[in-house]
Amino acid sequence: MVMEQIPLLETGETLQTTAWEQGYGLVMVAVDGQLIGAIELLPTVRPEAKAVIQQLKQLKQIKHTCIISGDSEAPTRSLAQSLDIDNYFAQTLPDQKADIIKQLQEKDAFVCYVGDGINDAIAMKQAQVSVSLSGASHIATDTAQIVLLDQGICHLPGMFELAAKLHRHMNNLLGIMLGSTVFGTSAIFLAGWGMVKIMALNIFSLLVSLGYSILDQPSTKSSHYNKLKQ
């Protein structure tokens, strides 16, 4: 409008200020050199977002949720309140997002960052775990360690559920292997076991570990995902 020397008038300037404060876009429309109106471009929240956040906050791994946004204060605060997010940071540049994550890490936080834009790439690289979505910007999917392929975030709670199952599985498997090692070492010094009994114990331990690995495979099915789809 400035290039075409079309005045915005007081109404147009008011609309522009309001749009900036509330975090949405505004396209001015003029006909024959005169401003006749404006088109609002409102950001939308994913329909599953609130349910996903609620399920994430029920998980033991999740201690704190946060929004780090480049938008202005008012819309970021409103979004955090509507989604029941614990905290938010507004008007942040890409490098500032990474600095915020670094500050959280210095407080012994283990950060999982979910992002899909170019501005998220630096923060995703700084976080211990980074998640992006199918269809996001190439730099986001290239940087992310995990990419959700269904173009939504419904699988996010299931991802943490699978991680917890895998962590339990690996701990149990490690316990079986270390337990047999400690038992065998003790038997050598305390019971005078020889090579034959130790070899038999090692073979038995391997068979038990293999059987456990086969029978107790962490399931990729998530009850959270089914609830969200319903």
TILUMVEX-161398 format. One record per residue: residue number from 1; residue in one letter; x negated, y negated, z of N, C-alpha, C, CB in turn. Coordinates in steps of 0.02 Angstrom, whole numbers, padded with zeros to 5 digits. Glycine has a CB too. Example, Ala and Ser with C-alpha at 12.3 -4.5 7.8 and 13.67 -1.06 7.14 Angstrom:
2
SITE  seq  type      nx      ny      nz     cax     cay     caz      cx      cy      cz     cbx     cby     cbz
SITE    1     a  -00660   00284   00390  -00615   00225   00390  -00660   00165   00390  -00565   00224   00452
SITE    2     s  -00642   00112   00354  -00684   00053   00357  -00645  -00002   00394  -00704   00030   00286
***
This chain:
230
SITE  seq  type      nx      ny      nz     cax     cay     caz      cx      cy      cz     cbx     cby     cbz
SITE    1     m  -00041   00060   00000   00000   00000   00000  -00043  -00063   00000   00047   00000   00061
SITE    2     v  -00099  -00059   00035  -00145  -00117   00036  -00174  -00129  -00033  -00202  -00106   00088
SITE    3     m  -00193  -00074  -00067  -00222  -00081  -00134  -00172  -00110  -00183  -00246  -00013  -00159
SITE    4     e  -00109  -00093  -00175  -00057  -00119  -00219  -00028  -00185  -00195  -00001  -00069  -00225
SITE    5     q  -00056  -00211  -00139  -00035  -00275  -00110   00040  -00275  -00093  -00050  -00332  -00160
SITE    6     i   00061  -00218  -00064   00131  -00212  -00042   00132  -00219   00034   00163  -00144  -00065
SITE    7     p   00164  -00270   00060   00165  -00280   00133   00206  -00226   00168   00194  -00350   00150
SITE    8     l   00181  -00204   00226   00216  -00152   00264   00273  -00181   00306   00167  -00116   00310
SITE    9     l   00271  -00246   00317   00321  -00279   00359   00316  -00253   00430   00392  -00268   00330
SITE   10     e   00354  -00282   00473   00350  -00264   00544   00376  -00192   00555   00391  -00314   00586
SITE   11     t   00428  -00173   00519   00456  -00106   00527   00406  -00053   00507   00520  -00098   00485
SITE   12     g   00372  -00063   00452   00323  -00014   00429   00265  -00008   00477   00297  -00034   00361
SITE   13     e   00242  -00064   00503   00187  -00061   00551   00208  -00026   00616   00161  -00132   00567
SITE   14     t   00270  -00037   00636   00295  -00002   00696   00298   00073   00685   00365  -00029   00715
SITE   15     l   00323   00093   00626   00325   00164   00610   00256   00195   00608   00360   00174   00543
SITE   16     q   00209   00159   00581   00140   00183   00576   00109   00193   00646   00097   00134   00535
SITE   17     t   00121   00145   00690   00094   00150   00758   00126   00209   00795   00107   00085   00796
SITE   18     t   00192   00216   00787   00228   00271   00819   00203   00338   00794   00303   00265   00808
SITE   19     a   00191   00343   00729   00167   00406   00700   00098   00424   00728   00163   00400   00623
SITE   20     w   00054   00375   00734  -00012   00387   00762  -00008   00411   00834  -00055   00324   00756
SITE   21     e   00034   00379   00874   00040   00396   00944   00069   00466   00954   00083   00345   00980
SITE   22     q   00115   00487   00911   00148   00551   00918   00114   00606   00878   00220   00545   00898
SITE   23     g   00062   00589   00840   00022   00640   00807   00051   00670   00744   00009   00694   00854
SITE   24     y   00092   00633   00708   00116   00659   00644   00099   00611   00588   00191   00673   00646
SITE   25     g   00104   00636   00526   00086   00596   00468   00144   00554   00443   00061   00641   00413
SITE   26     l   00126   00502   00406   00177   00456   00379   00158   00436   00308   00184   00393   00424
SITE   27     v   00203   00449   00261   00191   00430   00191   00238   00373   00174   00203   00492   00143
SITE   28     m   00210   00314   00159   00250   00256   00141   00275   00262   00069   00209   00190   00150
SITE   29     v   00337   00241   00057   00367   00245  -00009   00387   00175  -00031   00428   00293  -00009
SITE   30     a   00365   00155  -00091   00382   00089  -00118   00410   00095  -00188   00321   00042  -00117
SITE   31     v   00456   00050  -00206   00485   00048  -00273   00483  -00025  -00296   00558   00076  -00273
SITE   32     d   00455  -00034  -00357   00452  -00101  -00386   00417  -00151  -00339   00522  -00126  -00402
SITE   33     g   00362  -00128  -00308   00322  -00173  -00267   00352  -00189  -00200   00310  -00235  -00303
SITE   34     q   00403  -00151  -00178   00435  -00165  -00114   00441  -00100  -00074   00505  -00197  -00125
SITE   35     l   00421  -00104  -00011   00426  -00046   00035   00499  -00030   00048   00387  -00060   00102
SITE   36     i   00519   00032   00034   00589   00052   00044   00598   00105   00098   00618   00077  -00021
SITE   37     g   00543   00136   00120   00551   00187   00171   00486   00224   00184   00605   00236   00151
SITE   38     a   00492   00278   00224   00433   00318   00241   00455   00390   00252   00398   00290   00304
SITE   39     i   00409   00437   00236   00422   00508   00246   00378   00533   00303   00408   00549   00181
SITE   40     e   00409   00562   00354   00372   00588   00411   00350   00660   00397   00415   00584   00476
SITE   41     l   00287   00674   00412   00260   00742   00405   00246   00767   00476   00194   00743   00361
SITE   42     l   00292   00807   00502   00288   00829   00572   00250   00895   00577   00358   00837   00602
SITE   43     p   00203   00900   00624   00169   00964   00635   00217   01013   00668   00106   00955   00680
SITE   44     t   00209   01077   00652   00253   01129   00681   00211   01179   00720   00293   01165   00626
SITE   45     v   00241   01204   00773   00209   01255   00814   00232   01323   00789   00226   01246   00890
SITE   46     r   00185   01371   00787   00203   01439   00766   00260   01465   00810   00142   01486   00769
SITE   47     p   00310   01496   00781   00368   01518   00821   00351   01567   00876   00420   01549   00776
SITE   48     e   00297   01606   00866   00279   01655   00917   00231   01628   00969   00248   01715   00885
SITE   49     a   00211   01564   00963   00158   01536   01004   00174   01539   01079   00143   01465   00984
SITE   50     k   00235   01517   01098   00251   01513   01169   00253   01582   01200   00319   01479   01178
SITE   51     a   00282   01631   01165   00285   01699   01192   00215   01729   01198   00328   01744   01147
SITE   52     v   00172   01714   01149   00103   01739   01152   00066   01710   01212   00066   01722   01086
SITE   53     i   00073   01645   01223   00040   01613   01280   00064   01643   01345   00053   01537   01279
SITE   54     q   00129   01655   01351   00156   01685   01412   00127   01754   01425   00232   01689   01408
SITE   55     q   00120   01794   01372   00092   01861   01380   00018   01858   01396   00104   01902   01318
SITE   56     l  -00018   01811   01366  -00089   01805   01380  -00101   01787   01454  -00121   01751   01335
SITE   57     k  -00059   01743   01481  -00068   01722   01550  -00052   01777   01600  -00025   01661   01564
SITE   58     q  -00019   01829   01577  -00004   01886   01621  -00062   01936   01623   00059   01921   01597
SITE   59     l  -00110   01930   01578  -00166   01976   01575  -00218   01958   01628  -00197   01977   01505
SITE   60     k  -00250   02009   01655  -00300   01998   01707  -00362   01962   01679  -00321   02064   01738
SITE   61     q  -00377   01973   01615  -00436   01942   01586  -00429   01866   01580  -00451   01971   01518
SITE   62     i  -00368   01842   01574  -00357   01771   01560  -00349   01733   01626  -00294   01761   01515
SITE   63     k  -00396   01691   01640  -00394   01651   01702  -00370   01580   01689  -00463   01650   01734
SITE   64     h  -00378   01555   01628  -00363   01484   01615  -00351   01476   01540  -00421   01438   01639
SITE   65     t  -00300   01437   01522  -00287   01422   01452  -00296   01347   01439  -00215   01445   01432
SITE   66     c  -00318   01331   01379  -00335   01261   01365  -00326   01246   01291  -00408   01246   01387
SITE   67     i  -00306   01185   01275  -00302   01161   01206  -00358   01109   01197  -00232   01129   01191
SITE   68     i  -00397   01118   01144  -00447   01069   01125  -00428   01044   01056  -00521   01099   01126
SITE   69     s  -00405   00982   01053  -00375   00956   00991  -00406   00890   00970  -00300   00948   00999
SITE   70     g  -00405   00880   00905  -00426   00815   00878  -00370   00765   00875  -00455   00824   00810
SITE   71     d  -00309   00786   00891  -00251   00741   00890  -00255   00692   00948  -00186   00781   00893
SITE   72     s  -00212   00642   00946  -00211   00591   00998  -00182   00619   01063  -00170   00530   00975
SITE   73     e  -00184   00579   01115  -00166   00601   01183  -00094   00624   01188  -00179   00544   01232
SITE   74     a  -00046   00583   01164   00025   00598   01175   00047   00665   01145   00066   00542   01145
SITE   75     p   00035   00678   01081   00058   00743   01053   00022   00802   01083   00049   00743   00979
SITE   76     t  -00042   00794   01100  -00079   00850   01131  -00051   00866   01199  -00153   00834   01136
SITE   77     r  -00036   00815   01238  -00007   00825   01304   00062   00858   01298  -00001   00758   01342
SITE   78     s   00102   00834   01251   00168   00862   01241   00164   00936   01220   00206   00822   01188
SITE   79     l   00117   00952   01177   00108   01022   01155   00087   01066   01214   00056   01026   01099
SITE   80     a   00041   01042   01254   00018   01081   01312   00075   01094   01361  -00039   01044   01348
SITE   81     q   00117   01044   01371   00174   01052   01416   00226   01100   01389   00206   00984   01431
SITE   82     s   00239   01096   01324   00290   01139   01294   00268   01212   01293   00307   01116   01223
SITE   83     l   00203   01225   01287   00177   01293   01284   00153   01318   01352   00120   01297   01235
SITE   84     d   00159   01277   01404   00137   01295   01472   00062   01309   01473   00176   01356   01497
SITE   85     i   00023   01266   01441  -00050   01271   01440  -00077   01237   01502  -00080   01239   01375
SITE   86     d  -00129   01267   01533  -00155   01241   01596  -00188   01173   01589  -00205   01290   01624
SITE   87     n  -00224   01162   01533  -00261   01099   01526  -00268   01083   01451  -00332   01105   01559
SITE   88     y  -00287   01021   01437  -00296   01001   01367  -00348   00947   01361  -00229   00977   01336
SITE   89     f  -00378   00942   01302  -00426   00890   01285  -00404   00861   01218  -00500   00917   01282
SITE   90     a  -00394   00796   01214  -00368   00763   01153  -00422   00719   01122  -00305   00722   01169
SITE   91     q  -00411   00703   01058  -00455   00658   01020  -00528   00681   01023  -00448   00586   01047
SITE   92     t  -00539   00744   01012  -00607   00772   01013  -00633   00783   00943  -00608   00838   01053
SITE   93     l  -00696   00766   00932  -00730   00779   00869  -00757   00851   00871  -00787   00728   00857
SITE   94     p  -00776   00878   00812  -00800   00948   00811  -00857   00963   00860  -00823   00965   00741
SITE   95     d  -00907   00919   00863  -00963   00931   00909  -00941   00923   00982  -01021   00884   00894
SITE   96     q  -00891   00881   00994  -00865   00873   01062  -00828   00935   01086  -00819   00812   01067
SITE   97     k  -00795   00970   01039  -00763   01033   01057  -00814   01083   01082  -00724   01061   00996
SITE   98     a  -00870   01087   01047  -00924   01133   01068  -00953   01112   01136  -00980   01135   01015
SITE   99     d  -00959   01046   01147  -00985   01022   01212  -00938   01041   01269  -00994   00945   01210
SITE  100     i  -00873   01037   01257  -00824   01056   01309  -00831   01130   01326  -00752   01040   01285
SITE  101     i  -00839   01171   01275  -00847   01243   01287  -00912   01256   01325  -00847   01282   01220
SITE  102     k  -00965   01220   01307  -01028   01228   01342  -01022   01210   01416  -01083   01185   01309
SITE  103     q  -00985   01157   01430  -00973   01136   01500  -00934   01190   01538  -00935   01069   01502
SITE  104     l  -00886   01221   01505  -00848   01275   01537  -00893   01335   01551  -00789   01296   01494
SITE  105     q  -00938   01349   01504  -00984   01406   01512  -01033   01393   01569  -01022   01418   01447
SITE  106     e  -01052   01331   01578  -01098   01314   01633  -01064   01324   01700  -01122   01242   01626
SITE  107     k  -00997   01327   01700  -00960   01341   01762  -00943   01415   01766  -00895   01298   01764
SITE  108     d  -00981   01457   01730  -00974   01530   01731  -00910   01554   01698  -00976   01556   01802
SITE  109     a  -00883   01515   01652  -00824   01537   01614  -00846   01576   01553  -00780   01476   01594
SITE  110     f  -00810   01630   01538  -00820   01668   01477  -00766   01647   01428  -00818   01747   01491
SITE  111     v  -00785   01613   01375  -00737   01577   01333  -00721   01617   01270  -00765   01508   01313
SITE  112     c  -00656   01625   01258  -00631   01651   01194  -00596   01593   01159  -00582   01712   01204
SITE  113     y  -00620   01575   01100  -00593   01516   01064  -00556   01541   01002  -00651   01467   01044
SITE  114     v  -00495   01516   00993  -00454   01533   00935  -00447   01471   00891  -00384   01560   00956
SITE  115     g  -00468   01476   00829  -00465   01418   00784  -00458   01439   00712  -00526   01374   00793
SITE  116     d  -00433   01394   00671  -00424   01411   00600  -00446   01355   00552  -00352   01428   00587
SITE  117     g  -00475   01302   00579  -00492   01245   00536  -00567   01234   00531  -00460   01183   00563
SITE  118     i  -00586   01190   00484  -00657   01173   00475  -00684   01142   00539  -00666   01125   00415
SITE  119     n  -00643   01101   00572  -00666   01067   00633  -00678   01115   00692  -00615   01015   00653
SITE  120     d  -00655   01177   00685  -00663   01225   00740  -00727   01266   00735  -00604   01272   00740
SITE  121     a  -00763   01262   00680  -00819   01307   00668  -00874   01301   00720  -00848   01294   00599
SITE  122     i  -00892   01239   00739  -00946   01230   00788  -00926   01258   00856  -00964   01154   00794
SITE  123     a  -00864   01245   00875  -00839   01271   00939  -00836   01347   00939  -00769   01242   00955
SITE  124     m  -00816   01376   00883  -00813   01449   00878  -00881   01480   00884  -00781   01469   00811
SITE  125     k  -00931   01447   00858  -00999   01473   00863  -01025   01468   00935  -01046   01435   00816
SITE  126     q  -01003   01417   00972  -01025   01407   01040  -00993   01458   01088  -01010   01336   01063
SITE  127     a  -00931   01477   01075  -00894   01521   01120  -00923   01592   01119  -00820   01523   01101
SITE  128     q  -00914   01628   01175  -00937   01697   01177  -00898   01741   01128  -00931   01725   01248
SITE  129     v  -00832   01729   01122  -00790   01766   01076  -00751   01716   01035  -00743   01816   01113
SITE  130     s  -00750   01725   00969  -00713   01679   00926  -00664   01718   00883  -00762   01638   00882
SITE  131     v  -00603   01691   00877  -00549   01725   00841  -00521   01676   00789  -00494   01749   00889
SITE  132     s  -00508   01702   00729  -00476   01662   00677  -00421   01702   00645  -00528   01638   00624
SITE  133     l  -00387   01673   00596  -00329   01704   00565  -00340   01713   00491  -00267   01662   00578
SITE  134     s  -00308   01762   00463  -00309   01771   00391  -00276   01711   00358  -00274   01836   00370
SITE  135     g  -00307   01684   00306  -00281   01625   00273  -00308   01560   00301  -00208   01625   00277
SITE  136     a  -00349   01564   00353  -00380   01504   00380  -00435   01480   00334  -00407   01517   00452
SITE  137     s  -00467   01424   00351  -00522   01398   00311  -00578   01450   00309  -00548   01331   00338
SITE  138     h  -00615   01451   00254  -00667   01501   00244  -00721   01496   00298  -00699   01493   00175
SITE  139     i  -00739   01436   00318  -00791   01428   00368  -00769   01455   00436  -00812   01355   00374
SITE  140     a  -00703   01450   00449  -00677   01477   00512  -00679   01553   00513  -00605   01452   00524
SITE  141     t  -00656   01584   00458  -00656   01657   00455  -00726   01685   00451  -00615   01681   00396
SITE  142     d  -00772   01648   00419  -00842   01671   00416  -00876   01666   00484  -00880   01630   00364
SITE  143     t  -00858   01617   00523  -00889   01607   00589  -00859   01654   00641  -00881   01535   00611
SITE  144     a  -00795   01669   00635  -00760   01708   00686  -00787   01779   00691  -00686   01710   00671
SITE  145     q  -00789   01805   00752  -00807   01874   00763  -00748   01921   00752  -00835   01884   00834
SITE  146     i  -00688   01895   00761  -00627   01933   00753  -00579   01893   00708  -00593   01950   00822
SITE  147     v  -00551   01926   00658  -00502   01894   00614  -00437   01933   00617  -00528   01889   00540
SITE  148     l  -00382   01901   00636  -00316   01932   00638  -00287   01930   00567  -00269   01897   00689
SITE  149     l  -00271   01988   00539  -00256   01992   00468  -00184   01980   00449  -00276   02059   00444
SITE  150     d  -00139   01973   00498  -00068   01965   00480  -00046   01893   00477  -00025   02003   00528
SITE  151     q  -00095   01846   00475  -00081   01774   00469  -00038   01747   00527  -00046   01759   00403
SITE  152     g  -00043   01777   00584  -00008   01754   00643  -00049   01772   00704   00063   01785   00648
SITE  153     i  -00024   01754   00762  -00061   01767   00824  -00027   01818   00868  -00070   01702   00863
SITE  154     c   00021   01857   00839   00056   01907   00878   00009   01961   00906   00110   01940   00835
SITE  155     h  -00045   01975   00870  -00091   02027   00891  -00141   02003   00945  -00129   02053   00831
SITE  156     l  -00139   01940   00963  -00188   01913   01010  -00184   01947   01078  -00178   01838   01018
SITE  157     p  -00124   01954   01109  -00122   01990   01173  -00145   02063   01166  -00051   01989   01201
SITE  158     g  -00127   02095   01110  -00148   02163   01099  -00223   02170   01092  -00115   02191   01037
SITE  159     m  -00255   02119   01066  -00328   02120   01061  -00360   02124   01130  -00353   02057   01023
SITE  160     f  -00335   02084   01177  -00361   02086   01245  -00344   02152   01279  -00335   02027   01286
SITE  161     e  -00285   02179   01263  -00265   02243   01292  -00311   02298   01267  -00192   02259   01273
SITE  162     l  -00328   02298   01203  -00374   02347   01175  -00443   02340   01205  -00377   02341   01099
SITE  163     a  -00465   02278   01215  -00531   02266   01246  -00534   02294   01316  -00547   02191   01247
SITE  164     a  -00479   02287   01355  -00477   02314   01422  -00480   02390   01422  -00414   02289   01459
SITE  165     k  -00444   02421   01375  -00444   02494   01369  -00514   02519   01350  -00393   02518   01317
SITE  166     l  -00546   02485   01303  -00613   02505   01282  -00663   02497   01339  -00635   02464   01221
SITE  167     h  -00657   02443   01377  -00701   02431   01434  -00694   02487   01486  -00687   02362   01466
SITE  168     r  -00632   02505   01501  -00620   02560   01548  -00649   02626   01522  -00546   02567   01562
SITE  169     h  -00638   02639   01457  -00662   02700   01426  -00738   02705   01430  -00638   02704   01353
SITE  170     m  -00772   02651   01413  -00845   02652   01414  -00873   02659   01485  -00872   02588   01382
SITE  171     n  -00840   02627   01533  -00862   02633   01603  -00855   02705   01628  -00822   02585   01648
SITE  172     n  -00799   02736   01611  -00789   02806   01632  -00839   02853   01599  -00718   02828   01615
SITE  173     l  -00852   02841   01535  -00900   02882   01499  -00971   02874   01528  -00900   02865   01424
SITE  174     l  -00988   02812   01543  -01053   02799   01573  -01058   02831   01643  -01065   02723   01579
SITE  175     g  -01002   02830   01680  -01002   02861   01746  -01013   02936   01742  -00936   02848   01781
SITE  176     i  -00983   02969   01692  -00993   03041   01683  -01066   03057   01668  -00949   03068   01626
SITE  177     m  -01096   03018   01624  -01166   03031   01604  -01214   03017   01661  -01184   02989   01543
SITE  178     l  -01204   02960   01695  -01249   02944   01751  -01238   02991   01810  -01238   02872   01773
SITE  179     g  -01175   03012   01820  -01161   03058   01875  -01198   03124   01868  -01087   03071   01880
SITE  180     s  -01198   03151   01807  -01234   03214   01795  -01309   03205   01802  -01217   03242   01726
SITE  181     t  -01334   03147   01782  -01406   03134   01788  -01428   03130   01861  -01425   03069   01752
SITE  182     v  -01388   03093   01900  -01403   03087   01972  -01398   03155   02006  -01356   03037   02006
SITE  183     f  -01346   03194   01988  -01337   03260   02018  -01395   03306   02001  -01271   03291   01994
SITE  184     g  -01416   03304   01936  -01471   03347   01915  -01537   03328   01949  -01480   03343   01841
SITE  185     t  -01551   03263   01955  -01612   03241   01989  -01612   03262   02062  -01620   03165   01983
SITE  186     s  -01554   03254   02094  -01549   03274   02165  -01559   03349   02173  -01481   03253   02194
SITE  187     a  -01530   03388   02125  -01536   03460   02129  -01608   03484   02121  -01492   03493   02076
SITE  188     i  -01647   03448   02081  -01718   03467   02071  -01757   03460   02136  -01750   03424   02017
SITE  189     f  -01747   03403   02171  -01785   03390   02232  -01757   03424   02294  -01789   03315   02244
SITE  190     l  -01690   03431   02297  -01660   03457   02358  -01643   03531   02354  -01597   03419   02373
SITE  191     a  -01626   03555   02295  -01607   03625   02288  -01656   03667   02248  -01539   03629   02256
SITE  192     g  -01709   03636   02223  -01760   03672   02186  -01738   03699   02119  -01785   03727   02227
SITE  193     w  -01692   03664   02087  -01670   03687   02021  -01727   03689   01971  -01613   03642   01995
SITE  194     g  -01724   03739   01926  -01775   03744   01875  -01751   03718   01808  -01797   03816   01868
SITE  195     m  -01792   03731   01757  -01778   03705   01691  -01713   03732   01662  -01835   03720   01644
SITE  196     v  -01699   03796   01674  -01640   03827   01644  -01576   03795   01670  -01639   03903   01659
SITE  197     k  -01572   03785   01736  -01512   03755   01765  -01503   03682   01744  -01514   03760   01842
SITE  198     i  -01559   03646   01738  -01555   03576   01717  -01531   03572   01645  -01623   03542   01724
SITE  199     m  -01557   03616   01601  -01535   03616   01532  -01460   03633   01527  -01576   03666   01490
SITE  200     a  -01439   03682   01568  -01368   03700   01568  -01325   03641   01591  -01356   03761   01614
SITE  201     l  -01349   03605   01642  -01312   03546   01666  -01308   03493   01613  -01346   03518   01729
SITE  202     n  -01362   03481   01576  -01362   03431   01523  -01313   03449   01467  -01432   03424   01493
SITE  203     i  -01311   03514   01449  -01265   03536   01397  -01193   03528   01421  -01278   03609   01378
SITE  204     f  -01180   03546   01484  -01113   03538   01513  -01093   03465   01514  -01111   03568   01584
SITE  205     s  -01139   03421   01532  -01125   03349   01534  -01108   03323   01465  -01185   03311   01564
SITE  206     l  -01145   03345   01415  -01132   03323   01346  -01064   03346   01323  -01186   03350   01299
SITE  207     l  -01045   03408   01340  -00980   03435   01319  -00923   03396   01354  -00975   03509   01336
SITE  208     v  -00933   03381   01418  -00882   03343   01454  -00875   03273   01425  -00899   03339   01529
SITE  209     s  -00931   03241   01410  -00930   03174   01381  -00896   03174   01313  -01001   03145   01374
SITE  210     l  -00912   03226   01272  -00882   03231   01206  -00807   03243   01212  -00914   03287   01166
SITE  211     g  -00787   03287   01258  -00716   03301   01267  -00678   03239   01291  -00706   03357   01317
SITE  212     y  -00708   03202   01337  -00676   03141   01361  -00669   03089   01306  -00715   03111   01420
SITE  213     s  -00721   03083   01264  -00719   03034   01210  -00663   03050   01161  -00786   03032   01173
SITE  214     i  -00650   03115   01151  -00598   03135   01103  -00528   03128   01132  -00610   03207   01080
SITE  215     l  -00521   03148   01196  -00454   03150   01227  -00431   03082   01251  -00455   03199   01285
SITE  216     d  -00477   03037   01268  -00458   02973   01297  -00477   02915   01252  -00491   02964   01366
SITE  217     q  -00459   02921   01188  -00474   02867   01141  -00428   02808   01155  -00467   02891   01068
SITE  218     p  -00456   02747   01161  -00414   02687   01171  -00366   02678   01114  -00458   02624   01179
SITE  219     s  -00302   02673   01129  -00250   02666   01078  -00249   02595   01052  -00181   02686   01106
SITE  220     t  -00239   02588   00986  -00233   02522   00956  -00161   02497   00957  -00259   02524   00884
SITE  221     k  -00115   02538   00980  -00045   02517   00985  -00036   02471   01045   00003   02578   00990
SITE  222     s  -00001   02416   01034   00007   02367   01086   00081   02357   01102  -00025   02300   01066
SITE  223     s   00098   02362   01166   00166   02349   01187   00183   02275   01180   00177   02371   01261
SITE  224     h   00132   02232   01186   00142   02160   01179   00166   02143   01108   00078   02121   01195
SITE  225     y   00135   02175   01058   00152   02160   00988   00225   02180   00974   00105   02197   00940
SITE  226     n   00246   02238   01000   00315   02260   00989   00365   02212   01020   00325   02331   01017
SITE  227     k   00349   02187   01080   00393   02139   01113   00399   02075   01073   00369   02124   01183
SITE  228     l   00343   02052   01046   00345   01989   01008   00385   01997   00944   00273   01966   00990
SITE  229     k   00379   02055   00911   00417   02067   00850   00492   02073   00863   00392   02130   00816
SITE  230     q   00509   02099   00922   00579   02104   00940   00610   02036   00954   00587   02149   00999
***
